[in-house]
């Protein structure tokens, strides 16, 4: 069965661990959107691996990994990741396939991302990896794709034209001296040689695999509330991180999808700017941030933390069509005497049960909470659902009921074995 795995909050839900677990039963693991702004952390055997561009399935020998057409690729970041993997004994040759249609992140994308963020207006709190400017060029038909890089003459002419446009923006708007054509051209021409062996028609590759009943795992990056259409616009990333992105970002038709798994944290976090209704006050923020090690895997920035938000959860279930949930980091709540869940928002005398599409309304929303008693027990060693304390089971059952979606996986620690698999029939 082919599975799409989605972050159902603002990213950093712990997708890396679940992708790693599901990779064992998959033949192909595929990234379909985003770029090196993602940071998927996998811990096992006393080691920690953080993957930014290459699908996390690469850690499993023999699995084929695909970077689909919807991803934006920074070759510098890609090669760094390949080299780091090699040092730990993981060879990507013959197992990594990169779409010839994926767009390239160019030096001017990273520079403009940084200059925009450093400007006075409209700060989003991006990862400064050039993601937004690269997707903007894709839509404006000013992008450079992997296949363009493999055609030296075309690449040179097109880079010349595009860089001329970019340098006008850099010099006239940002007062920057502009970027040198030869330097970019030479660097990217050397990347072309290194990239070539990985480049493939990934659309054919994946559709052939689907026809042969191979199992494909679509590895979502970021999260639903960071989706450019369905998230807290403009405080979002620039791709479709919802389930639809897996279709357009790979060229595999929706009819090939068997299930959609949403990953949520037992609480909520977000990095960067933008409204966050259930955000904690300073005391709980420090406690949960430290216990949950809530610091960005890509930028190291401290994550903002808050209570579980069922309005966000229901929105994710709806726009992604989530069939089932993985609830991560339940153990982080172990010490709390009382735990809150937001079930709605109060705004201008009205109660919202659905997620407001306008951030200006969201900014004015006060969460409506229900409170649950904590379990105040260490969950990190528990491996069976029935061994969880009753209050932990009640909390999970409530999340499941509020989201009208069964929970199939519960995580109580970062290691592979700190995982509880739940049979739907028995648990909820
Ligand atoms: P960008 O994707 O770098 O353009 O950043 C846009 C927004 O998405 C910022 O708020 C980032 O913090 C956020 N973001 C991007 N990638 C991730 C991620 O992998 N996890 C969490 N937040 C992310």
Boltz pocket constraint, residues with backbone or C-beta under 6 A from the ligand:
constraints:
  - pocket:
      binder: B
      contacts: [[A, 10], [A, 11], [A, 12], [A, 37], [A, 38], [A, 39], [A, 124], [A, 125], [A, 126], [A, 127], [A, 128], [A, 129], [A, 130], [A, 131], [A, 132], [A, 221], [A, 222], [A, 226], [A, 235], [A, 236], [A, 237], [A, 238], [A, 271], [A, 272], [A, 273]]
      max_distance: 6.0
